[in-house]
Amino acid sequence: MRVINLDETGIKLINNNKNQIYITKETLKDFVAGKYTLINQQLKFNNKTLSLSTEEIKAFPTIIKYIKTEILKE
């Protein structure tokens, strides 16, 4: 999975199949706070869904950490 920082507007999470989910800056803190569901390899956040591979699910904690430290600067 890749994270694309769109600076002032938000981020895009892109899976290995090039599908993507857009998360606005306003909702990014909710996302990293865990206000999403991850069930049956489906990431759901704010009525948006992104399918993830087993490999992407294993890397998901690293993605959250990256967003917190590099994008939100927490």
C-alpha distances in whole Angstrom, upper triangle without the diagonal:
4,7,10,13,16,19,21,20,16,13,10,7,6,5,6,9,9,10,9,11,13,14,18,19,22,19,17,19,20,16,16,19,18,19,17,17,15,17,17,13,13,12,15,16,19,20,16,14,11,11,8,9,11,9,6,9,10,8,8,12,10,8,11,14,12,13,16,17,16,16,19,20,21
4,7,10,13,15,18,17,14,10,8,6,5,7,8,11,9,11,9,11,12,13,16,17,20,18,16,18,19,16,16,19,18,20,18,19,17,20,20,16,16,14,17,17,19,20,17,16,12,13,11,13,15,12,9,12,13,10,10,13,11,8,11,13,11,11,15,15,14,13,16,18,20
4,6,9,12,15,14,10,7,6,5,6,9,12,14,12,12,10,10,10,10,13,13,17,15,12,15,17,13,13,17,17,18,16,18,17,20,21,18,17,14,16,15,17,19,16,16,13,15,13,15,17,15,12,14,15,12,11,13,11,8,10,12,9,8,12,13,11,10,13,15,17
4,6,9,12,11,9,5,5,7,8,11,14,15,12,13,10,10,9,10,12,12,16,15,13,16,18,15,15,19,19,20,19,21,20,23,24,21,19,17,18,17,18,20,17,17,15,17,16,18,21,19,15,18,19,16,15,16,15,11,13,14,11,10,14,14,12,10,13,15,18
4,5,9,9,6,5,7,9,11,15,17,19,16,16,13,12,10,10,10,10,14,14,11,14,17,15,15,18,19,20,19,22,22,25,26,23,22,19,19,17,18,21,18,19,17,20,19,22,24,22,18,20,21,18,16,17,16,12,13,14,11,9,12,13,10,7,11,13,16
4,6,6,5,5,7,11,13,17,19,20,17,17,13,12,10,10,9,9,13,14,12,15,17,16,17,20,21,21,20,23,24,27,28,25,23,20,20,18,18,20,18,19,18,21,21,24,26,25,21,23,24,21,19,21,19,16,16,18,15,12,15,16,13,10,12,15,18
4,6,6,8,11,14,16,20,22,24,20,20,17,16,13,12,10,9,12,14,12,15,17,16,17,20,21,22,22,25,26,29,31,28,26,23,22,20,20,22,21,22,21,24,24,27,29,27,23,25,26,23,21,22,20,17,17,18,15,12,14,14,11,8,11,13,16
4,6,9,12,16,18,22,25,26,23,22,18,17,13,12,9,7,10,13,12,14,17,17,17,20,22,21,22,25,26,30,32,29,27,23,23,20,19,22,20,23,22,26,26,29,31,29,26,27,28,25,23,24,22,19,19,20,17,14,16,16,14,10,11,14,17
4,7,10,13,16,20,23,23,20,19,15,13,10,9,6,6,8,10,10,13,15,15,16,19,20,19,19,23,24,27,29,27,24,21,20,17,16,18,17,19,19,23,24,27,29,28,24,25,27,24,22,23,22,18,18,20,17,14,16,17,15,12,13,16,18
4,7,10,13,17,20,21,18,17,13,11,7,6,4,4,8,9,7,11,13,12,13,16,17,16,16,19,21,24,26,23,21,17,17,14,14,16,15,17,16,20,20,23,25,24,20,21,23,20,18,19,18,15,14,16,14,11,13,15,13,9,10,14,16
4,7,10,13,16,17,15,14,10,8,6,5,6,7,11,10,8,12,13,11,12,16,16,16,15,18,18,22,23,20,18,15,15,13,14,16,14,15,14,17,17,20,22,21,17,18,20,17,15,16,16,12,12,14,12,9,12,14,12,9,11,14,16
4,6,10,13,14,11,10,6,6,5,6,9,11,14,12,11,14,15,12,14,17,17,17,15,17,17,20,21,18,16,13,14,12,14,15,12,12,11,14,14,17,19,18,15,16,19,16,14,16,16,12,13,15,13,11,14,16,14,12,14,17,19
4,7,10,11,9,8,5,5,7,8,11,13,16,14,12,15,15,12,13,16,15,16,13,15,14,17,18,15,13,10,12,12,14,15,11,11,9,11,11,13,16,15,11,13,15,13,11,13,13,9,11,14,12,11,14,16,15,13,15,18,19
4,7,8,6,6,4,7,9,11,14,17,19,17,15,19,19,15,16,20,18,19,16,17,15,18,18,14,13,12,14,14,16,17,13,11,8,10,9,12,15,13,10,13,15,13,12,15,15,11,14,16,14,14,17,19,17,16,19,21,23
4,5,5,6,6,9,12,14,18,20,22,20,18,21,20,17,18,21,19,19,16,16,14,16,15,11,11,11,13,15,17,17,14,11,8,7,6,8,11,10,8,10,13,11,11,15,14,12,14,17,16,16,19,21,19,19,21,23,24
4,5,7,9,12,15,18,21,23,26,23,21,24,24,20,21,24,22,23,20,19,17,18,17,13,13,14,17,18,21,21,17,14,11,9,8,8,11,10,8,12,13,12,13,17,16,14,17,19,18,18,22,23,22,21,24,26,27
4,6,9,12,15,18,22,24,26,24,23,26,25,22,23,26,24,24,21,20,18,18,17,13,13,14,17,19,21,20,16,14,10,9,9,9,13,13,11,14,16,16,16,20,19,17,20,22,21,21,24,26,24,24,26,29,30
4,6,10,13,16,19,21,24,22,21,24,24,20,22,25,23,23,20,20,19,20,19,16,15,15,17,18,20,19,15,13,10,10,11,12,16,15,13,16,18,17,16,20,19,16,19,22,20,19,23,24,22,21,24,27,28
4,7,10,14,17,20,22,20,19,22,22,18,20,23,21,21,18,18,16,17,17,14,12,12,13,15,16,15,12,10,7,8,10,12,15,15,13,15,18,17,16,19,19,16,18,21,20,19,22,24,23,21,23,26,27
4,7,10,13,16,18,16,15,19,18,15,17,20,19,18,15,16,15,17,17,14,12,11,12,12,14,13,10,9,7,9,10,13,17,16,13,15,18,16,15,18,18,14,16,19,17,16,19,21,20,18,20,23,24
4,7,10,13,15,13,12,16,15,12,14,17,16,15,12,14,14,16,17,14,12,9,9,9,10,10,7,7,6,10,11,15,18,18,14,15,18,17,14,17,17,14,14,18,17,14,17,20,19,16,18,21,22
4,7,10,12,10,10,14,14,11,14,17,16,15,13,15,16,19,20,18,15,12,11,10,10,11,8,10,10,14,15,18,21,21,17,18,21,18,16,18,18,14,15,18,16,13,16,19,17,14,16,19,21
4,7,8,7,6,10,10,8,11,13,13,12,11,14,16,19,21,18,16,12,11,8,9,11,9,11,12,15,16,20,22,21,18,18,20,18,15,17,17,14,13,16,15,11,14,16,15,12,13,17,17
4,5,5,6,10,10,10,12,14,15,14,14,17,19,22,24,22,19,16,14,11,10,13,12,15,15,19,20,23,25,25,21,21,24,21,18,19,20,16,15,17,16,12,14,17,16,12,12,16,17
4,6,5,8,10,10,11,13,15,14,15,19,21,24,27,24,22,18,17,14,13,16,15,18,18,22,22,25,27,26,22,23,24,22,19,19,19,16,14,16,15,11,12,14,13,10,9,13,14
4,6,7,8,10,12,13,15,13,15,18,21,24,27,25,22,19,17,13,12,15,15,18,19,23,24,27,29,28,24,24,26,24,21,21,21,18,16,18,17,14,14,17,16,13,11,15,15
4,6,5,6,9,10,11,10,11,15,17,20,23,22,19,15,13,10,9,12,13,15,16,20,20,24,25,25,21,21,23,21,18,18,19,16,14,16,16,12,13,16,16,13,11,15,15
4,5,5,6,9,10,10,11,14,16,20,23,21,18,14,13,10,11,14,14,15,16,19,19,22,23,23,19,19,20,18,15,15,16,13,10,12,12,9,9,12,13,9,8,12,12
4,5,5,6,9,9,11,15,17,21,24,22,20,16,15,12,13,16,16,18,18,21,21,24,25,24,21,20,21,19,16,15,16,14,10,12,13,9,8,12,13,10,8,11,10
4,6,5,7,6,8,12,15,18,21,20,18,14,13,9,10,14,14,16,17,20,20,23,24,24,20,19,21,19,16,15,17,15,11,14,15,12,11,15,16,14,12,15,13
4,5,5,5,6,10,12,15,18,17,15,11,10,7,9,12,12,13,14,16,16,19,20,20,17,15,17,16,12,12,14,11,9,11,13,10,10,14,15,13,11,15,14
4,5,7,9,12,13,17,20,18,16,13,13,11,13,16,15,16,16,18,17,20,20,19,16,15,16,14,11,10,11,9,6,8,10,7,7,11,12,11,9,12,11
4,6,8,12,13,17,20,19,18,14,14,12,13,17,17,18,18,20,19,22,22,22,19,17,18,17,13,12,14,13,9,11,13,11,10,13,15,14,12,14,12
4,5,8,10,13,17,16,14,11,11,10,12,15,15,15,15,17,16,19,19,19,17,14,16,15,11,11,13,12,9,12,14,12,12,15,17,16,15,17,15
4,7,10,13,17,16,14,11,9,7,9,12,13,13,15,17,17,20,21,21,18,16,18,18,14,14,17,15,12,15,17,14,14,18,20,18,16,19,17
4,7,10,13,13,10,7,6,5,8,10,10,10,11,13,14,17,17,19,15,13,16,16,12,13,16,14,12,15,17,15,15,19,20,18,17,20,19
4,6,10,10,8,6,5,7,10,11,11,9,11,12,12,15,15,17,15,12,15,16,12,13,17,15,13,17,19,17,18,21,23,21,21,24,22
4,7,6,5,5,6,9,13,13,12,10,9,9,9,12,12,14,11,9,12,13,10,12,15,14,13,16,18,17,18,22,23,22,22,24,23
4,5,5,7,8,12,15,14,13,11,11,10,10,12,12,15,13,10,13,15,13,15,18,17,17,20,22,21,22,25,26,25,25,28,27
4,5,8,11,14,17,16,15,12,11,9,9,10,10,13,13,10,13,16,14,17,19,19,19,22,23,23,25,27,28,27,28,30,30
4,7,10,13,17,16,14,10,8,6,5,7,7,10,9,7,11,12,11,14,16,15,16,19,20,20,22,25,25,25,25,28,27
4,6,10,13,12,10,6,6,5,6,9,11,13,11,9,13,14,12,15,17,16,16,19,20,19,21,24,25,23,24,27,26
4,7,10,10,8,6,5,6,7,10,12,14,11,9,13,13,10,13,15,13,13,16,17,16,18,21,21,20,20,23,23
4,7,7,6,4,7,9,11,14,16,17,14,13,16,16,13,15,18,15,14,18,19,17,19,22,22,20,21,24,23
4,6,5,7,9,12,13,17,19,20,16,15,18,18,14,16,18,15,14,17,18,15,17,20,21,18,18,21,21
4,5,8,11,15,17,20,22,23,20,19,22,21,18,19,21,18,16,20,20,17,19,22,22,19,19,23,22
4,7,10,13,16,20,22,23,20,19,23,22,19,21,23,20,19,23,23,20,22,25,25,23,22,26,26
4,7,10,13,17,19,20,17,17,20,20,17,19,21,18,17,21,21,18,20,24,23,21,21,25,25
4,7,10,13,16,17,14,14,18,17,15,18,19,17,17,20,20,19,21,24,24,22,22,26,26
4,6,10,13,14,11,11,15,15,12,16,17,14,15,19,19,17,20,23,22,20,22,25,25
4,7,10,12,9,10,13,14,12,16,17,15,16,20,20,19,22,24,24,23,24,27,27
4,7,8,6,6,10,10,9,13,14,13,14,18,18,17,20,22,22,22,23,26,26
4,5,5,6,9,10,10,14,15,14,16,19,19,20,22,24,24,24,25,28,28
4,5,5,6,9,10,13,14,14,16,18,19,20,22,24,24,25,26,28,27
4,5,5,6,9,12,12,12,15,16,17,18,21,22,22,23,24,26,26
4,5,5,6,10,10,9,12,14,14,15,18,19,19,19,21,23,23
4,5,5,8,10,10,11,14,15,15,17,19,20,20,21,23,23
4,6,7,8,10,12,13,14,16,17,19,20,21,22,23,22
4,6,5,6,9,10,11,13,15,16,16,17,19,20,20
4,5,5,6,9,10,11,12,14,15,16,17,18,18
4,5,5,6,9,10,11,12,14,15,15,16,15
4,5,5,6,9,10,10,12,13,14,15,14
4,5,5,6,9,10,10,11,12,14,14
4,5,5,6,9,10,10,10,12,11
4,5,5,6,8,10,10,10,9
4,5,5,6,7,9,9,10
4,6,6,5,6,8,9
4,6,6,5,6,5
4,6,6,5,5
4,6,5,8
4,6,8
4,6
4
